[in-house]
């Protein structure tokens, strides 16, 4: 990716990324489920890298 702004110059980066998510529906009743989940993100680019993990609990009403 590259970007340029008149009067400020330009910049460019190259890299890759990955995403993984896991979750499981736990029925609580005929119309409600709880879903614990985990999402992981990782990216690496020419000036560094970053990793993020996210956990949560979703409530689904059917």
Gaussian input, Z-matrix of N, CA and C with variables (Angstrom, degrees):
# hf/3-21g

backbone

0 1
 N
 C     1     B1
 C     2     B2     1     A1
 N     3     B3     2     A2     1     D1
 C     4     B4     3     A3     2     D2
 C     5     B5     4     A4     3     D3
 N     6     B6     5     A5     4     D4
 C     7     B7     6     A6     5     D5
 C     8     B8     7     A7     6     D6
 N     9     B9     8     A8     7     D7
 C    10    B10     9     A9     8     D8
 C    11    B11    10    A10     9     D9
 N    12    B12    11    A11    10    D10
 C    13    B13    12    A12    11    D11
 C    14    B14    13    A13    12    D12
 N    15    B15    14    A14    13    D13
 C    16    B16    15    A15    14    D14
 C    17    B17    16    A16    15    D15
 N    18    B18    17    A17    16    D16
 C    19    B19    18    A18    17    D17
 C    20    B20    19    A19    18    D18
 N    21    B21    20    A20    19    D19
 C    22    B22    21    A21    20    D20
 C    23    B23    22    A22    21    D21
 N    24    B24    23    A23    22    D22
 C    25    B25    24    A24    23    D23
 C    26    B26    25    A25    24    D24
 N    27    B27    26    A26    25    D25
 C    28    B28    27    A27    26    D26
 C    29    B29    28    A28    27    D27
 N    30    B30    29    A29    28    D28
 C    31    B31    30    A30    29    D29
 C    32    B32    31    A31    30    D30
 N    33    B33    32    A32    31    D31
 C    34    B34    33    A33    32    D32
 C    35    B35    34    A34    33    D33
 N    36    B36    35    A35    34    D34
 C    37    B37    36    A36    35    D35
 C    38    B38    37    A37    36    D36
 N    39    B39    38    A38    37    D37
 C    40    B40    39    A39    38    D38
 C    41    B41    40    A40    39    D39
 N    42    B42    41    A41    40    D40
 C    43    B43    42    A42    41    D41
 C    44    B44    43    A43    42    D42
 N    45    B45    44    A44    43    D43
 C    46    B46    45    A45    44    D44
 C    47    B47    46    A46    45    D45
 N    48    B48    47    A47    46    D46
 C    49    B49    48    A48    47    D47
 C    50    B50    49    A49    48    D48
 N    51    B51    50    A50    49    D49
 C    52    B52    51    A51    50    D50
 C    53    B53    52    A52    51    D51
 N    54    B54    53    A53    52    D52
 C    55    B55    54    A54    53    D53
 C    56    B56    55    A55    54    D54
 N    57    B57    56    A56    55    D55
 C    58    B58    57    A57    56    D56
 C    59    B59    58    A58    57    D57
 N    60    B60    59    A59    58    D58
 C    61    B61    60    A60    59    D59
 C    62    B62    61    A61    60    D60
 N    63    B63    62    A62    61    D61
 C    64    B64    63    A63    62    D62
 C    65    B65    64    A64    63    D63
 N    66    B66    65    A65    64    D64
 C    67    B67    66    A66    65    D65
 C    68    B68    67    A67    66    D66
 N    69    B69    68    A68    67    D67
 C    70    B70    69    A69    68    D68
 C    71    B71    70    A70    69    D69
 N    72    B72    71    A71    70    D70
 C    73    B73    72    A72    71    D71
 C    74    B74    73    A73    72    D72
 N    75    B75    74    A74    73    D73
 C    76    B76    75    A75    74    D74
 C    77    B77    76    A76    75    D75
 N    78    B78    77    A77    76    D76
 C    79    B79    78    A78    77    D77
 C    80    B80    79    A79    78    D78
 N    81    B81    80    A80    79    D79
 C    82    B82    81    A81    80    D80
 C    83    B83    82    A82    81    D81
 N    84    B84    83    A83    82    D82
 C    85    B85    84    A84    83    D83
 C    86    B86    85    A85    84    D84
 N    87    B87    86    A86    85    D85
 C    88    B88    87    A87    86    D86
 C    89    B89    88    A88    87    D87
 N    90    B90    89    A89    88    D88
 C    91    B91    90    A90    89    D89
 C    92    B92    91    A91    90    D90
 N    93    B93    92    A92    91    D91
 C    94    B94    93    A93    92    D92
 C    95    B95    94    A94    93    D93
 N    96    B96    95    A95    94    D94
 C    97    B97    96    A96    95    D95
 C    98    B98    97    A97    96    D96
 N    99    B99    98    A98    97    D97
 C   100   B100    99    A99    98    D98
 C   101   B101   100   A100    99    D99
 N   102   B102   101   A101   100   D100
 C   103   B103   102   A102   101   D101
 C   104   B104   103   A103   102   D102
 N   105   B105   104   A104   103   D103
 C   106   B106   105   A105   104   D104
 C   107   B107   106   A106   105   D105
 N   108   B108   107   A107   106   D106
 C   109   B109   108   A108   107   D107
 C   110   B110   109   A109   108   D108
 N   111   B111   110   A110   109   D109
 C   112   B112   111   A111   110   D110
 C   113   B113   112   A112   111   D111
 N   114   B114   113   A113   112   D112
 C   115   B115   114   A114   113   D113
 C   116   B116   115   A115   114   D114
 N   117   B117   116   A116   115   D115
 C   118   B118   117   A117   116   D116
 C   119   B119   118   A118   117   D117
 N   120   B120   119   A119   118   D118
 C   121   B121   120   A120   119   D119
 C   122   B122   121   A121   120   D120
 N   123   B123   122   A122   121   D121
 C   124   B124   123   A123   122   D122
 C   125   B125   124   A124   123   D123
 N   126   B126   125   A125   124   D124
 C   127   B127   126   A126   125   D125
 C   128   B128   127   A127   126   D126
 N   129   B129   128   A128   127   D127
 C   130   B130   129   A129   128   D128
 C   131   B131   130   A130   129   D129
 N   132   B132   131   A131   130   D130
 C   133   B133   132   A132   131   D131
 C   134   B134   133   A133   132   D132
 N   135   B135   134   A134   133   D133
 C   136   B136   135   A135   134   D134
 C   137   B137   136   A136   135   D135
 N   138   B138   137   A137   136   D136
 C   139   B139   138   A138   137   D137
 C   140   B140   139   A139   138   D138
 N   141   B141   140   A140   139   D139
 C   142   B142   141   A141   140   D140
 C   143   B143   142   A142   141   D141
 N   144   B144   143   A143   142   D142
 C   145   B145   144   A144   143   D143
 C   146   B146   145   A145   144   D144
 N   147   B147   146   A146   145   D145
 C   148   B148   147   A147   146   D146
 C   149   B149   148   A148   147   D147
 N   150   B150   149   A149   148   D148
 C   151   B151   150   A150   149   D149
 C   152   B152   151   A151   150   D150
 N   153   B153   152   A152   151   D151
 C   154   B154   153   A153   152   D152
 C   155   B155   154   A154   153   D153
 N   156   B156   155   A155   154   D154
 C   157   B157   156   A156   155   D155
 C   158   B158   157   A157   156   D156
 N   159   B159   158   A158   157   D157
 C   160   B160   159   A159   158   D158
 C   161   B161   160   A160   159   D159
 N   162   B162   161   A161   160   D160
 C   163   B163   162   A162   161   D161
 C   164   B164   163   A163   162   D162
 N   165   B165   164   A164   163   D163
 C   166   B166   165   A165   164   D164
 C   167   B167   166   A166   165   D165
 N   168   B168   167   A167   166   D166
 C   169   B169   168   A168   167   D167
 C   170   B170   169   A169   168   D168
 N   171   B171   170   A170   169   D169
 C   172   B172   171   A171   170   D170
 C   173   B173   172   A172   171   D171
 N   174   B174   173   A173   172   D172
 C   175   B175   174   A174   173   D173
 C   176   B176   175   A175   174   D174
 N   177   B177   176   A176   175   D175
 C   178   B178   177   A177   176   D176
 C   179   B179   178   A178   177   D177
 N   180   B180   179   A179   178   D178
 C   181   B181   180   A180   179   D179
 C   182   B182   181   A181   180   D180
 N   183   B183   182   A182   181   D181
 C   184   B184   183   A183   182   D182
 C   185   B185   184   A184   183   D183

   B1=1.4294
   B2=1.5147
   B3=1.3000
   B4=1.4581
   B5=1.5248
   B6=1.3205
   B7=1.4632
   B8=1.5158
   B9=1.3059
   B10=1.4532
   B11=1.5186
   B12=1.3225
   B13=1.4606
   B14=1.5217
   B15=1.3271
   B16=1.4597
   B17=1.5215
   B18=1.3179
   B19=1.4517
   B20=1.5235
   B21=1.3454
   B22=1.4627
   B23=1.5232
   B24=1.3059
   B25=1.4550
   B26=1.5181
   B27=1.3332
   B28=1.4634
   B29=1.5271
   B30=1.3188
   B31=1.4626
   B32=1.5190
   B33=1.3224
   B34=1.4625
   B35=1.5254
   B36=1.3164
   B37=1.4650
   B38=1.5198
   B39=1.3227
   B40=1.4617
   B41=1.5217
   B42=1.3187
   B43=1.4583
   B44=1.5102
   B45=1.3229
   B46=1.4590
   B47=1.5185
   B48=1.3303
   B49=1.4631
   B50=1.5202
   B51=1.3425
   B52=1.4662
   B53=1.5268
   B54=1.3260
   B55=1.4602
   B56=1.5172
   B57=1.3416
   B58=1.4653
   B59=1.5177
   B60=1.3232
   B61=1.4594
   B62=1.5181
   B63=1.3317
   B64=1.4584
   B65=1.5222
   B66=1.3232
   B67=1.4559
   B68=1.5149
   B69=1.3363
   B70=1.4611
   B71=1.5254
   B72=1.3395
   B73=1.4656
   B74=1.5183
   B75=1.3279
   B76=1.4599
   B77=1.5292
   B78=1.3399
   B79=1.4668
   B80=1.5325
   B81=1.3239
   B82=1.4586
   B83=1.5316
   B84=1.3177
   B85=1.4602
   B86=1.5257
   B87=1.3209
   B88=1.4709
   B89=1.5244
   B90=1.3268
   B91=1.4601
   B92=1.5323
   B93=1.3295
   B94=1.4712
   B95=1.5274
   B96=1.3364
   B97=1.4667
   B98=1.5218
   B99=1.3273
   B100=1.4609
   B101=1.5198
   B102=1.3325
   B103=1.4573
   B104=1.5226
   B105=1.3337
   B106=1.4610
   B107=1.5365
   B108=1.3319
   B109=1.4666
   B110=1.5210
   B111=1.3220
   B112=1.4610
   B113=1.5203
   B114=1.3224
   B115=1.4579
   B116=1.5232
   B117=1.3074
   B118=1.4575
   B119=1.5159
   B120=1.3190
   B121=1.4536
   B122=1.5249
   B123=1.2937
   B124=1.4628
   B125=1.5192
   B126=1.3164
   B127=1.4543
   B128=1.5115
   B129=1.2915
   B130=1.4543
   B131=1.5211
   B132=1.3092
   B133=1.4509
   B134=1.5196
   B135=1.3133
   B136=1.4570
   B137=1.5306
   B138=1.3163
   B139=1.4691
   B140=1.5247
   B141=1.3336
   B142=1.4582
   B143=1.5162
   B144=1.3291
   B145=1.4618
   B146=1.5264
   B147=1.3296
   B148=1.4629
   B149=1.5203
   B150=1.3244
   B151=1.4642
   B152=1.5256
   B153=1.3266
   B154=1.4601
   B155=1.5149
   B156=1.3225
   B157=1.4563
   B158=1.5193
   B159=1.3198
   B160=1.4603
   B161=1.5186
   B162=1.3333
   B163=1.4591
   B164=1.5220
   B165=1.3270
   B166=1.4562
   B167=1.5135
   B168=1.3143
   B169=1.4523
   B170=1.5182
   B171=1.3263
   B172=1.4598
   B173=1.5211
   B174=1.3215
   B175=1.4598
   B176=1.5188
   B177=1.3313
   B178=1.4572
   B179=1.5196
   B180=1.3312
   B181=1.4624
   B182=1.5182
   B183=1.3297
   B184=1.4664
   B185=1.5086
   A1=107.92
   A2=117.16
   A3=120.51
   A4=108.96
   A5=114.79
   A6=120.63
   A7=108.62
   A8=116.22
   A9=120.99
   A10=110.69
   A11=115.66
   A12=121.87
   A13=106.94
   A14=116.54
   A15=120.79
   A16=110.55
   A17=116.03
   A18=121.79
   A19=114.45
   A20=117.67
   A21=120.75
   A22=113.22
   A23=118.73
   A24=121.29
   A25=111.93
   A26=115.35
   A27=120.04
   A28=109.55
   A29=115.16
   A30=121.51
   A31=108.50
   A32=116.01
   A33=119.74
   A34=109.18
   A35=115.50
   A36=123.42
   A37=108.28
   A38=116.46
   A39=121.87
   A40=107.78
   A41=116.23
   A42=118.55
   A43=112.22
   A44=115.00
   A45=121.38
   A46=110.08
   A47=115.49
   A48=120.30
   A49=109.98
   A50=115.84
   A51=121.96
   A52=108.79
   A53=115.76
   A54=122.77
   A55=108.74
   A56=116.64
   A57=121.49
   A58=108.03
   A59=116.81
   A60=121.18
   A61=111.04
   A62=116.14
   A63=122.31
   A64=109.13
   A65=116.38
   A66=120.83
   A67=109.88
   A68=115.97
   A69=120.19
   A70=109.07
   A71=116.67
   A72=121.58
   A73=110.41
   A74=116.22
   A75=122.41
   A76=107.21
   A77=117.83
   A78=119.51
   A79=110.97
   A80=116.62
   A81=121.90
   A82=110.56
   A83=116.18
   A84=123.37
   A85=106.62
   A86=117.45
   A87=119.56
   A88=111.72
   A89=117.61
   A90=119.83
   A91=114.89
   A92=118.60
   A93=121.14
   A94=110.08
   A95=115.63
   A96=122.23
   A97=109.39
   A98=115.85
   A99=122.09
   A100=107.74
   A101=116.11
   A102=120.46
   A103=110.54
   A104=118.04
   A105=118.66
   A106=108.16
   A107=116.40
   A108=118.88
   A109=111.07
   A110=114.53
   A111=123.58
   A112=107.71
   A113=117.55
   A114=123.86
   A115=108.23
   A116=116.93
   A117=121.76
   A118=110.19
   A119=116.28
   A120=123.03
   A121=108.17
   A122=117.44
   A123=121.49
   A124=108.63
   A125=116.27
   A126=119.81
   A127=109.78
   A128=114.07
   A129=121.75
   A130=107.37
   A131=116.45
   A132=120.60
   A133=109.08
   A134=116.34
   A135=119.97
   A136=114.15
   A137=119.75
   A138=121.09
   A139=114.19
   A140=119.15
   A141=119.96
   A142=112.39
   A143=115.58
   A144=120.32
   A145=109.24
   A146=115.76
   A147=121.34
   A148=109.01
   A149=115.82
   A150=122.83
   A151=107.77
   A152=116.70
   A153=121.70
   A154=108.81
   A155=116.97
   A156=122.50
   A157=109.14
   A158=116.99
   A159=121.79
   A160=108.82
   A161=117.22
   A162=120.69
   A163=108.02
   A164=115.92
   A165=118.38
   A166=111.70
   A167=114.01
   A168=121.89
   A169=107.57
   A170=116.22
   A171=121.89
   A172=109.77
   A173=116.12
   A174=122.72
   A175=107.23
   A176=116.92
   A177=121.95
   A178=109.55
   A179=115.64
   A180=121.41
   A181=106.87
   A182=117.90
   A183=122.79
   A184=109.58
   D1=142.32
   D2=175.51
   D3=-140.16
   D4=153.73
   D5=179.86
   D6=-145.64
   D7=147.72
   D8=177.44
   D9=-143.15
   D10=142.44
   D11=177.78
   D12=-129.17
   D13=127.25
   D14=179.96
   D15=-53.77
   D16=129.89
   D17=179.00
   D18=87.40
   D19=-10.58
   D20=-178.88
   D21=-120.23
   D22=-9.53
   D23=-179.78
   D24=94.40
   D25=-158.63
   D26=-178.13
   D27=-143.75
   D28=167.07
   D29=178.77
   D30=-147.90
   D31=154.45
   D32=176.50
   D33=-146.18
   D34=151.62
   D35=179.86
   D36=-140.36
   D37=149.00
   D38=171.19
   D39=-132.69
   D40=151.47
   D41=179.49
   D42=173.15
   D43=-172.18
   D44=-179.81
   D45=-137.54
   D46=166.77
   D47=-178.76
   D48=-148.94
   D49=158.01
   D50=176.99
   D51=-141.94
   D52=151.50
   D53=-179.92
   D54=-138.59
   D55=134.70
   D56=177.18
   D57=-137.83
   D58=134.50
   D59=178.34
   D60=-134.16
   D61=139.99
   D62=178.17
   D63=-132.07
   D64=140.81
   D65=176.91
   D66=-160.62
   D67=161.33
   D68=-179.66
   D69=-144.75
   D70=126.77
   D71=177.73
   D72=-78.87
   D73=127.03
   D74=176.12
   D75=-113.78
   D76=109.52
   D77=-179.55
   D78=-65.81
   D79=130.61
   D80=176.88
   D81=-103.53
   D82=-29.46
   D83=175.69
   D84=-157.85
   D85=-173.20
   D86=-179.88
   D87=-66.24
   D88=-22.65
   D89=-174.41
   D90=-121.27
   D91=3.01
   D92=-177.71
   D93=-134.81
   D94=134.82
   D95=174.73
   D96=-130.00
   D97=145.96
   D98=170.36
   D99=-105.43
   D100=139.10
   D101=-178.82
   D102=-130.47
   D103=100.36
   D104=169.98
   D105=-73.17
   D106=142.04
   D107=-178.14
   D108=-144.88
   D109=160.56
   D110=174.15
   D111=-137.63
   D112=132.83
   D113=174.33
   D114=-122.47
   D115=135.97
   D116=176.43
   D117=-124.86
   D118=136.11
   D119=179.46
   D120=-125.75
   D121=140.31
   D122=175.27
   D123=-142.27
   D124=139.15
   D125=175.05
   D126=-145.09
   D127=150.88
   D128=178.16
   D129=-136.24
   D130=131.35
   D131=179.54
   D132=-137.72
   D133=177.23
   D134=-169.54
   D135=-62.81
   D136=-23.11
   D137=-179.64
   D138=-109.79
   D139=10.08
   D140=179.41
   D141=159.35
   D142=-162.77
   D143=177.85
   D144=-152.33
   D145=168.09
   D146=179.46
   D147=-151.27
   D148=146.25
   D149=176.68
   D150=-136.07
   D151=137.04
   D152=-179.12
   D153=-135.88
   D154=135.53
   D155=172.82
   D156=-119.24
   D157=140.28
   D158=-178.91
   D159=-133.23
   D160=130.16
   D161=173.76
   D162=-120.74
   D163=151.73
   D164=-179.48
   D165=-165.14
   D166=177.56
   D167=177.82
   D168=-135.12
   D169=119.86
   D170=179.44
   D171=-103.08
   D172=146.85
   D173=173.88
   D174=-115.89
   D175=124.23
   D176=-179.67
   D177=-115.25
   D178=128.25
   D179=174.42
   D180=-107.72
   D181=120.41
   D182=-176.06
   D183=-91.51

